[in-house]
Amino acid sequence: MHAKVVWEGDMSFVGANEEGFLIPLDTKKEVGGHEAGFRPLQLLAIGLVGCTGMDVISILTKKRQEVTDFEVTAAIERADQHPKVFTKITLEYIVTGKNIDPEAVERAVMLSETKYCPAQAMLSKTVEITHKITINQID
């Protein structure tokens, strides 16, 4: 894996991966930014929910769950003092579909947490991570 950022002036950067995908980074105006991109810790949070989300939807698909909509959110608390590290993360898995088996969803979340998601494995060594599951059954 390879990642880089290129400074664009002020507090703006463009991030790139080895495949050439680009993502803008910036910060708040009060600290010299233009609010024209993601803040670095936002990308860390998106990496976490993306990682676990991919795990869970893959497992639910293999379990033949009829998922019609799926999202993962992260509610993150941070320290008040610098460095303002994450202190608590609550991941919510919102699964919508037909005949969704709650046990299948719980198992998929647990497997992501304990076996598959490297982002969650790394962060859980320093941050309390809790999980919430919301299932919306449709006819």
C-alpha positions as CSV (number, residue, x, y, z in Angstrom):
1,M,0.0,0.0,0.0
2,H,1.2,3.5,-0.8
3,A,-0.4,6.9,0.0
4,K,0.8,10.5,-0.5
5,V,-0.4,14.0,-0.2
6,V,0.7,17.0,-2.3
7,W,0.4,20.5,-0.9
8,E,-1.9,22.8,-2.8
9,G,-1.2,25.9,-0.8
10,D,-2.5,27.2,2.6
11,M,-3.8,24.1,4.4
12,S,-5.0,22.3,1.3
13,F,-3.6,19.0,0.1
14,V,-4.6,16.4,-2.5
15,G,-4.2,12.9,-1.3
16,A,-3.5,10.0,-3.8
17,N,-3.2,6.3,-3.7
18,E,-1.1,4.0,-5.9
19,E,-4.1,3.6,-8.3
20,G,-4.2,7.3,-8.8
21,F,-7.5,8.1,-7.1
22,L,-7.5,11.6,-5.6
23,I,-9.2,13.1,-2.6
24,P,-9.1,16.7,-1.4
25,L,-7.9,17.5,2.1
26,D,-8.4,20.8,3.9
27,T,-9.4,22.2,7.3
28,K,-11.5,24.9,9.0
29,K,-11.2,28.5,8.0
30,E,-10.2,29.6,11.5
31,V,-7.0,27.5,11.3
32,G,-6.1,28.6,7.8
33,G,-8.1,26.3,5.6
34,H,-10.8,26.8,3.0
35,E,-13.2,24.0,4.1
36,A,-12.7,22.6,0.6
37,G,-12.0,19.0,1.4
38,F,-12.0,16.3,4.1
39,R,-10.1,16.7,7.3
40,P,-7.5,13.9,7.9
41,L,-9.4,12.4,10.9
42,Q,-12.6,12.4,8.9
43,L,-10.8,10.1,6.4
44,L,-9.7,7.9,9.2
45,A,-13.4,7.6,10.3
46,I,-14.5,6.9,6.7
47,G,-11.9,4.3,6.4
48,L,-13.2,2.6,9.5
49,V,-16.9,2.6,8.5
50,G,-15.9,1.6,4.9
51,C,-13.8,-1.3,6.1
52,T,-16.4,-2.8,8.4
53,G,-19.2,-2.0,6.0
54,M,-17.6,-3.9,3.2
55,D,-17.1,-6.9,5.6
56,V,-20.7,-6.9,6.8
57,I,-22.3,-6.5,3.4
58,S,-20.1,-9.3,2.0
59,I,-21.1,-11.6,4.8
60,L,-24.8,-10.8,4.6
61,T,-24.7,-11.4,0.8
62,K,-23.1,-14.8,1.4
63,K,-25.8,-15.6,3.9
64,R,-28.4,-14.7,1.2
65,Q,-29.9,-11.9,3.2
66,E,-32.2,-9.7,1.1
67,V,-30.6,-6.4,1.9
68,T,-32.0,-3.4,-0.1
69,D,-30.2,-0.6,1.8
70,F,-27.3,-0.6,4.1
71,E,-25.2,2.1,5.8
72,V,-22.7,2.3,8.7
73,T,-22.3,5.4,10.7
74,A,-19.7,6.3,13.3
75,A,-20.4,8.7,16.2
76,I,-17.0,9.7,17.5
77,E,-16.0,11.4,20.7
78,R,-12.6,13.1,20.8
79,A,-10.3,14.4,23.6
80,D,-10.5,18.0,24.5
81,Q,-6.8,18.6,24.5
82,H,-4.2,18.1,21.8
83,P,-3.6,15.7,20.3
84,K,-7.4,15.4,20.0
85,V,-7.5,11.7,19.6
86,F,-10.6,9.6,19.3
87,T,-11.8,8.5,22.8
88,K,-15.0,6.6,22.0
89,I,-16.5,5.3,18.7
90,T,-20.1,4.0,18.4
91,L,-20.6,2.2,15.1
92,E,-24.2,1.8,13.9
93,Y,-25.1,-0.7,11.3
94,I,-28.4,0.2,9.6
95,V,-29.7,-2.7,7.5
96,T,-32.9,-2.5,5.5
97,G,-34.4,-5.4,3.6
98,K,-36.8,-8.3,3.4
99,N,-36.7,-11.1,5.9
100,I,-33.5,-9.9,7.5
101,D,-32.3,-12.4,10.1
102,P,-31.1,-10.4,13.2
103,E,-28.7,-13.2,14.2
104,A,-27.1,-13.1,10.7
105,V,-26.5,-9.4,11.1
106,E,-25.1,-9.8,14.6
107,R,-22.8,-12.5,13.4
108,A,-21.6,-10.5,10.5
109,V,-20.9,-7.5,12.7
110,M,-19.0,-9.7,15.2
111,L,-16.9,-11.3,12.5
112,S,-16.0,-7.9,11.1
113,E,-15.1,-6.7,14.6
114,T,-13.1,-9.8,15.7
115,K,-11.7,-11.2,12.5
116,Y,-11.8,-9.2,9.2
117,C,-11.6,-5.4,9.6
118,P,-8.0,-4.3,10.1
119,A,-9.1,-0.6,10.7
120,Q,-11.3,-1.7,13.6
121,A,-8.6,-4.0,14.9
122,M,-6.0,-1.2,14.9
123,L,-8.3,1.5,16.4
124,S,-9.7,-0.9,19.1
125,K,-6.3,-1.1,20.7
126,T,-6.6,2.6,21.7
127,V,-10.2,3.5,21.5
128,E,-13.4,2.0,23.0
129,I,-15.6,0.9,20.1
130,T,-19.2,-0.1,20.6
131,H,-21.7,-1.4,18.1
132,K,-25.4,-0.8,17.5
133,I,-27.6,-2.6,15.0
134,T,-30.7,-1.2,13.5
135,I,-32.8,-3.5,11.2
136,N,-35.6,-2.1,9.1
137,Q,-37.8,-4.9,7.8
138,I,-39.7,-4.2,4.6
139,D,-42.6,-6.2,3.0
